[in-house]
């Protein structure tokens, strides 16, 4: 096998010209790869969209293999506005950035809160809704009326989620973290007594708040649900934002929020959220 070094070794005028040509080709390879990786969602025949599979009322996979929930309905609406058919796949919290970077998905609608750290890895359309972090406790718990009351208690920590950080790192509340793979597992641990509380977005908690649990109703942060999109796809991002704006203007957003969360008792917002911008 002829090595690259040997191929580039000058052999008179022809050798120098050949070497120069090969270096030019080599220089173009990263650009070509970058163009391929940066293909816009607008150029796709079908959109592969990542959603949650285990969050009732937001993204849940039914026994017959269908996905349903608010995030799924919003994603379907946006795809229709873009004129694209959709194929949904499961996007766990811990895999969202990797799935976008590897091209496994084109978009992510999976309670994906926009944060400065995440914006260094992916781009975001939206937000399509602004939720608020709250706390879920057992129904017979009387000692927790706000997040500060979690001091010294066991809090569930979901892999890939930032919610626990807002309790222990941002608000410096000394909680004992108990790891879990997903919020459904957290709620099971709450009911069994393995943890004392689950703290995350109120829309997520609303889907899990059933017999034996209750939401504290003391929100303490804004959680801007963004549409995960590959970095650099500005045209695609702007098209997504246009679709989200239309969703609020034509009343669909209000209809979908009431469809999934009217019975939760949460104060829902029906106005277009302030977008991040696609630059």
ZABA-207112 format. One record per residue (C-alpha): residue in three letters; x, y, z; residue number from 1. Coordinates in steps of 0.02 Angstrom, whole numbers, always signed. Layout:
! residues N
+--------+--------+--------+--------+-----+
: residu :      X :      Y :      Z : num :
+--------+--------+--------+--------+-----+
:    ALA :      X :      Y :      Z : NUM :
...
+--------+--------+--------+--------+-----+
***
This chain:
! residues 279
+--------+--------+--------+--------+-----+
: residu :      X :      Y :      Z : num :
+--------+--------+--------+--------+-----+
:    UNK :     +0 :     +0 :     +0 :   1 :
:    UNK :    +68 :   +172 :    -48 :   2 :
:    UNK :    +66 :   +291 :   +100 :   3 :
:    UNK :     +3 :   +470 :    +86 :   4 :
:    UNK :   +177 :   +533 :   +131 :   5 :
:    UNK :   +253 :   +437 :    -12 :   6 :
:    UNK :   +119 :   +495 :   -133 :   7 :
:    UNK :   +150 :   +676 :    -87 :   8 :
:    UNK :   +342 :   +663 :   -101 :   9 :
:    UNK :   +400 :   +783 :   -239 :  10 :
:    UNK :   +465 :   +699 :   -396 :  11 :
:    UNK :   +511 :   +846 :   -503 :  12 :
:    UNK :   +380 :   +960 :   -581 :  13 :
:    UNK :   +250 :   +822 :   -604 :  14 :
:    UNK :   +271 :   +765 :   -425 :  15 :
:    UNK :   +248 :   +942 :   -358 :  16 :
:    UNK :    +92 :   +969 :   -464 :  17 :
:    UNK :    +18 :   +801 :   -409 :  18 :
:    UNK :    +55 :   +840 :   -227 :  19 :
:    UNK :    -27 :  +1009 :   -241 :  20 :
:    UNK :   -179 :   +931 :   -321 :  21 :
:    UNK :   -196 :   +801 :   -184 :  22 :
:    UNK :   -179 :   +931 :    -48 :  23 :
:    UNK :   -317 :  +1032 :   -130 :  24 :
:    UNK :   -430 :   +880 :   -133 :  25 :
:    UNK :   -389 :   +840 :    +48 :  26 :
:    UNK :   -432 :  +1018 :    +97 :  27 :
:    UNK :   -603 :  +1002 :    +15 :  28 :
:    UNK :   -649 :   +839 :   +102 :  29 :
:    UNK :   -698 :   +918 :   +270 :  30 :
:    UNK :   -804 :  +1046 :   +177 :  31 :
:    UNK :   -894 :   +911 :    +82 :  32 :
:    UNK :   -925 :   +814 :   +242 :  33 :
:    UNK :   -987 :   +971 :   +327 :  34 :
:    UNK :  -1111 :  +1005 :   +187 :  35 :
:    UNK :  -1179 :   +828 :   +199 :  36 :
:    UNK :  -1197 :   +841 :   +387 :  37 :
:    UNK :  -1283 :  +1010 :   +373 :  38 :
:    UNK :  -1423 :   +956 :   +255 :  39 :
:    UNK :  -1579 :  +1055 :   +299 :  40 :
:    UNK :  -1738 :   +973 :   +359 :  41 :
:    UNK :  -1821 :  +1063 :   +213 :  42 :
:    UNK :  -1728 :   +947 :    +94 :  43 :
:    UNK :  -1790 :   +788 :   +179 :  44 :
:    UNK :  -1924 :   +678 :   +100 :  45 :
:    UNK :  -1979 :   +616 :   +271 :  46 :
:    UNK :  -1942 :   +690 :   +442 :  47 :
:    UNK :  -1882 :   +574 :   +578 :  48 :
:    UNK :  -1935 :   +654 :   +742 :  49 :
:    UNK :  -1878 :   +602 :   +915 :  50 :
:    UNK :  -2009 :   +604 :  +1054 :  51 :
:    UNK :  -2026 :   +529 :  +1227 :  52 :
:    UNK :  -2105 :   +358 :  +1248 :  53 :
:    UNK :  -2139 :   +360 :  +1435 :  54 :
:    UNK :  -2213 :   +531 :  +1478 :  55 :
:    UNK :  -2403 :   +525 :  +1489 :  56 :
:    UNK :  -2491 :   +670 :  +1401 :  57 :
:    UNK :  -2327 :   +728 :  +1321 :  58 :
:    UNK :  -2246 :   +583 :  +1230 :  59 :
:    UNK :  -2300 :   +406 :  +1263 :  60 :
:    UNK :  -2290 :   +247 :  +1160 :  61 :
:    UNK :  -2453 :   +150 :  +1163 :  62 :
:    UNK :  -2464 :    -41 :  +1164 :  63 :
:    UNK :  -2502 :    -39 :   +977 :  64 :
:    UNK :  -2339 :    +53 :   +942 :  65 :
:    UNK :  -2411 :   +227 :   +911 :  66 :
:    UNK :  -2345 :   +384 :   +995 :  67 :
:    UNK :  -2466 :   +508 :  +1072 :  68 :
:    UNK :  -2464 :   +665 :  +1179 :  69 :
:    UNK :  -2444 :   +853 :  +1169 :  70 :
:    UNK :  -2266 :   +848 :  +1101 :  71 :
:    UNK :  -2317 :   +721 :   +970 :  72 :
:    UNK :  -2466 :   +827 :   +914 :  73 :
:    UNK :  -2358 :   +984 :   +904 :  74 :
:    UNK :  -2227 :   +891 :   +803 :  75 :
:    UNK :  -2361 :   +824 :   +685 :  76 :
:    UNK :  -2431 :  +1000 :   +660 :  77 :
:    UNK :  -2259 :  +1073 :   +620 :  78 :
:    UNK :  -2221 :   +931 :   +498 :  79 :
:    UNK :  -2387 :   +961 :   +408 :  80 :
:    UNK :  -2346 :  +1145 :   +391 :  81 :
:    UNK :  -2177 :  +1096 :   +317 :  82 :
:    UNK :  -2264 :   +977 :   +198 :  83 :
:    UNK :  -2170 :   +825 :   +264 :  84 :
:    UNK :  -2228 :   +651 :   +319 :  85 :
:    UNK :  -2164 :   +597 :   +490 :  86 :
:    UNK :  -2087 :   +443 :   +568 :  87 :
:    UNK :  -2076 :   +450 :   +758 :  88 :
:    UNK :  -1939 :   +367 :   +861 :  89 :
:    UNK :  -1901 :   +363 :  +1047 :  90 :
:    UNK :  -1777 :   +496 :  +1108 :  91 :
:    UNK :  -1720 :   +465 :  +1289 :  92 :
:    UNK :  -1658 :   +619 :  +1383 :  93 :
:    UNK :  -1479 :   +554 :  +1387 :  94 :
:    UNK :  -1472 :   +525 :  +1198 :  95 :
:    UNK :  -1550 :   +683 :  +1124 :  96 :
:    UNK :  -1390 :   +776 :  +1077 :  97 :
:    UNK :  -1309 :   +617 :  +1010 :  98 :
:    UNK :  -1460 :   +574 :   +902 :  99 :
:    UNK :  -1457 :   +745 :   +820 : 100 :
:    UNK :  -1269 :   +746 :   +795 : 101 :
:    UNK :  -1269 :   +572 :   +717 : 102 :
:    UNK :  -1418 :   +609 :   +606 : 103 :
:    UNK :  -1526 :   +475 :   +687 : 104 :
:    UNK :  -1664 :   +606 :   +698 : 105 :
:    UNK :  -1700 :   +767 :   +605 : 106 :
:    UNK :  -1795 :   +854 :   +745 : 107 :
:    UNK :  -1829 :   +823 :   +929 : 108 :
:    UNK :  -1992 :   +866 :  +1019 : 109 :
:    UNK :  -1960 :   +785 :  +1188 : 110 :
:    UNK :  -1982 :   +909 :  +1333 : 111 :
:    UNK :  -1812 :   +974 :  +1277 : 112 :
:    UNK :  -1781 :  +1127 :  +1386 : 113 :
:    UNK :  -1670 :  +1259 :  +1305 : 114 :
:    UNK :  -1513 :  +1290 :  +1409 : 115 :
:    UNK :  -1348 :  +1381 :  +1372 : 116 :
:    UNK :  -1252 :  +1217 :  +1388 : 117 :
:    UNK :  -1363 :  +1126 :  +1264 : 118 :
:    UNK :  -1352 :  +1271 :  +1141 : 119 :
:    UNK :  -1166 :  +1236 :  +1124 : 120 :
:    UNK :  -1210 :  +1064 :  +1052 : 121 :
:    UNK :  -1372 :  +1086 :   +954 : 122 :
:    UNK :  -1484 :  +1224 :   +888 : 123 :
:    UNK :  -1662 :  +1257 :   +946 : 124 :
:    UNK :  -1820 :  +1310 :   +861 : 125 :
:    UNK :  -1955 :  +1384 :   +970 : 126 :
:    UNK :  -1987 :  +1369 :  +1114 : 127 :
:    UNK :  -2159 :  +1298 :  +1074 : 128 :
:    UNK :  -2211 :  +1309 :  +1258 : 129 :
:    UNK :  -2143 :  +1378 :  +1421 : 130 :
:    UNK :  -2173 :  +1259 :  +1566 : 131 :
:    UNK :  -2121 :  +1284 :  +1748 : 132 :
:    UNK :  -2026 :  +1168 :  +1862 : 133 :
:    UNK :  -2125 :  +1106 :  +2011 : 134 :
:    UNK :  -2120 :   +960 :  +2133 : 135 :
:    UNK :  -2219 :   +798 :  +2148 : 136 :
:    UNK :  -2239 :   +717 :  +2319 : 137 :
:    UNK :  -2344 :   +581 :  +2397 : 138 :
:    UNK :  -2523 :   +628 :  +2438 : 139 :
:    UNK :  -2497 :   +600 :  +2625 : 140 :
:    UNK :  -2343 :   +713 :  +2631 : 141 :
:    UNK :  -2379 :   +871 :  +2733 : 142 :
:    UNK :  -2203 :   +938 :  +2759 : 143 :
:    UNK :  -2166 :  +1001 :  +2583 : 144 :
:    UNK :  -2247 :  +1162 :  +2524 : 145 :
:    UNK :  -2107 :  +1224 :  +2411 : 146 :
:    UNK :  -1939 :  +1167 :  +2341 : 147 :
:    UNK :  -1844 :  +1231 :  +2495 : 148 :
:    UNK :  -1932 :  +1101 :  +2601 : 149 :
:    UNK :  -1838 :   +963 :  +2509 : 150 :
:    UNK :  -1684 :   +996 :  +2617 : 151 :
:    UNK :  -1613 :   +830 :  +2676 : 152 :
:    UNK :  -1741 :   +729 :  +2578 : 153 :
:    UNK :  -1716 :   +604 :  +2437 : 154 :
:    UNK :  -1741 :   +677 :  +2263 : 155 :
:    UNK :  -1750 :   +576 :  +2103 : 156 :
:    UNK :  -1613 :   +612 :  +1975 : 157 :
:    UNK :  -1650 :   +565 :  +1794 : 158 :
:    UNK :  -1502 :   +533 :  +1680 : 159 :
:    UNK :  -1488 :   +670 :  +1548 : 160 :
:    UNK :  -1608 :   +790 :  +1635 : 161 :
:    UNK :  -1559 :   +958 :  +1709 : 162 :
:    UNK :  -1704 :   +968 :  +1832 : 163 :
:    UNK :  -1609 :   +903 :  +1983 : 164 :
:    UNK :  -1471 :  +1032 :  +1952 : 165 :
:    UNK :  -1596 :  +1174 :  +1976 : 166 :
:    UNK :  -1631 :  +1107 :  +2149 : 167 :
:    UNK :  -1459 :  +1057 :  +2214 : 168 :
:    UNK :  -1338 :  +1163 :  +2111 : 169 :
:    UNK :  -1434 :  +1322 :  +2070 : 170 :
:    UNK :  -1533 :  +1338 :  +2232 : 171 :
:    UNK :  -1403 :  +1250 :  +2341 : 172 :
:    UNK :  -1534 :  +1140 :  +2425 : 173 :
:    UNK :  -1445 :   +991 :  +2506 : 174 :
:    UNK :  -1546 :   +845 :  +2438 : 175 :
:    UNK :  -1496 :   +663 :  +2425 : 176 :
:    UNK :  -1498 :   +612 :  +2242 : 177 :
:    UNK :  -1566 :   +443 :  +2192 : 178 :
:    UNK :  -1531 :   +400 :  +2009 : 179 :
:    UNK :  -1662 :   +337 :  +1886 : 180 :
:    UNK :  -1667 :   +309 :  +1699 : 181 :
:    UNK :  -1832 :   +398 :  +1667 : 182 :
:    UNK :  -1971 :   +493 :  +1755 : 183 :
:    UNK :  -2089 :   +346 :  +1754 : 184 :
:    UNK :  -1961 :   +254 :  +1862 : 185 :
:    UNK :  -1949 :   +408 :  +1974 : 186 :
:    UNK :  -2136 :   +407 :  +2005 : 187 :
:    UNK :  -2132 :   +220 :  +2045 : 188 :
:    UNK :  -1992 :   +256 :  +2170 : 189 :
:    UNK :  -2094 :   +397 :  +2245 : 190 :
:    UNK :  -2245 :   +285 :  +2273 : 191 :
:    UNK :  -2137 :   +148 :  +2349 : 192 :
:    UNK :  -2047 :   +269 :  +2466 : 193 :
:    UNK :  -1876 :   +251 :  +2386 : 194 :
:    UNK :  -1875 :   +439 :  +2355 : 195 :
:    UNK :  -1969 :   +582 :  +2438 : 196 :
:    UNK :  -1996 :   +693 :  +2287 : 197 :
:    UNK :  -1985 :   +712 :  +2099 : 198 :
:    UNK :  -1950 :   +886 :  +2033 : 199 :
:    UNK :  -1962 :   +931 :  +1849 : 200 :
:    UNK :  -2075 :  +1023 :  +1725 : 201 :
:    UNK :  -2255 :  +1042 :  +1780 : 202 :
:    UNK :  -2321 :   +970 :  +1616 : 203 :
:    UNK :  -2220 :   +812 :  +1646 : 204 :
:    UNK :  -2280 :   +800 :  +1825 : 205 :
:    UNK :  -2461 :   +828 :  +1771 : 206 :
:    UNK :  -2453 :   +670 :  +1668 : 207 :
:    UNK :  -2393 :   +568 :  +1817 : 208 :
:    UNK :  -2496 :   +648 :  +1955 : 209 :
:    UNK :  -2622 :   +511 :  +1989 : 210 :
:    UNK :  -2685 :   +419 :  +2143 : 211 :
:    UNK :  -2560 :   +429 :  +2285 : 212 :
:    UNK :  -2466 :   +582 :  +2224 : 213 :
:    UNK :  -2492 :   +770 :  +2212 : 214 :
:    UNK :  -2407 :   +922 :  +2136 : 215 :
:    UNK :  -2348 :  +1051 :  +2263 : 216 :
:    UNK :  -2402 :  +1194 :  +2146 : 217 :
:    UNK :  -2253 :  +1304 :  +2191 : 218 :
:    UNK :  -2163 :  +1332 :  +2024 : 219 :
:    UNK :  -1987 :  +1402 :  +2032 : 220 :
:    UNK :  -1916 :  +1410 :  +1854 : 221 :
:    UNK :  -1960 :  +1433 :  +1671 : 222 :
:    UNK :  -1933 :  +1281 :  +1560 : 223 :
:    UNK :  -1932 :  +1332 :  +1377 : 224 :
:    UNK :  -1974 :  +1180 :  +1272 : 225 :
:    UNK :  -1869 :  +1194 :  +1115 : 226 :
:    UNK :  -1866 :  +1098 :   +952 : 227 :
:    UNK :  -1696 :  +1014 :   +940 : 228 :
:    UNK :  -1619 :  +1038 :   +768 : 229 :
:    UNK :  -1447 :  +1009 :   +697 : 230 :
:    UNK :  -1330 :  +1159 :   +716 : 231 :
:    UNK :  -1321 :  +1266 :   +560 : 232 :
:    UNK :  -1493 :  +1229 :   +487 : 233 :
:    UNK :  -1553 :  +1410 :   +495 : 234 :
:    UNK :  -1681 :  +1392 :   +355 : 235 :
:    UNK :  -1757 :  +1240 :   +439 : 236 :
:    UNK :  -1760 :  +1326 :   +608 : 237 :
:    UNK :  -1849 :  +1479 :   +536 : 238 :
:    UNK :  -1977 :  +1368 :   +451 : 239 :
:    UNK :  -2010 :  +1278 :   +616 : 240 :
:    UNK :  -2034 :  +1445 :   +706 : 241 :
:    UNK :  -2155 :  +1504 :   +571 : 242 :
:    UNK :  -2258 :  +1345 :   +595 : 243 :
:    UNK :  -2260 :  +1367 :   +785 : 244 :
:    UNK :  -2319 :  +1547 :   +767 : 245 :
:    UNK :  -2461 :  +1490 :   +654 : 246 :
:    UNK :  -2506 :  +1353 :   +779 : 247 :
:    UNK :  -2541 :  +1486 :   +911 : 248 :
:    UNK :  -2623 :  +1608 :   +792 : 249 :
:    UNK :  -2749 :  +1482 :   +722 : 250 :
:    UNK :  -2798 :  +1418 :   +896 : 251 :
:    UNK :  -2721 :  +1245 :   +878 : 252 :
:    UNK :  -2600 :  +1272 :  +1023 : 253 :
:    UNK :  -2743 :  +1315 :  +1142 : 254 :
:    UNK :  -2841 :  +1164 :  +1081 : 255 :
:    UNK :  -2696 :  +1044 :  +1107 : 256 :
:    UNK :  -2649 :  +1113 :  +1279 : 257 :
:    UNK :  -2829 :  +1096 :  +1339 : 258 :
:    UNK :  -2843 :   +923 :  +1261 : 259 :
:    UNK :  -2697 :   +856 :  +1362 : 260 :
:    UNK :  -2690 :   +964 :  +1519 : 261 :
:    UNK :  -2859 :  +1046 :  +1554 : 262 :
:    UNK :  -2894 :   +922 :  +1695 : 263 :
:    UNK :  -2725 :   +950 :  +1778 : 264 :
:    UNK :  -2770 :  +1114 :  +1862 : 265 :
:    UNK :  -2613 :  +1198 :  +1794 : 266 :
:    UNK :  -2621 :  +1377 :  +1733 : 267 :
:    UNK :  -2592 :  +1359 :  +1547 : 268 :
:    UNK :  -2525 :  +1494 :  +1431 : 269 :
:    UNK :  -2599 :  +1517 :  +1257 : 270 :
:    UNK :  -2487 :  +1656 :  +1190 : 271 :
:    UNK :  -2340 :  +1632 :  +1071 : 272 :
:    UNK :  -2180 :  +1610 :  +1172 : 273 :
:    UNK :  -2033 :  +1725 :  +1137 : 274 :
:    UNK :  -1920 :  +1634 :  +1016 : 275 :
:    UNK :  -1734 :  +1607 :  +1039 : 276 :
:    UNK :  -1689 :  +1658 :   +863 : 277 :
:    UNK :  -1605 :  +1547 :   +734 : 278 :
:    UNK :  -1438 :  +1638 :   +712 : 279 :
+--------+--------+--------+--------+-----+
***
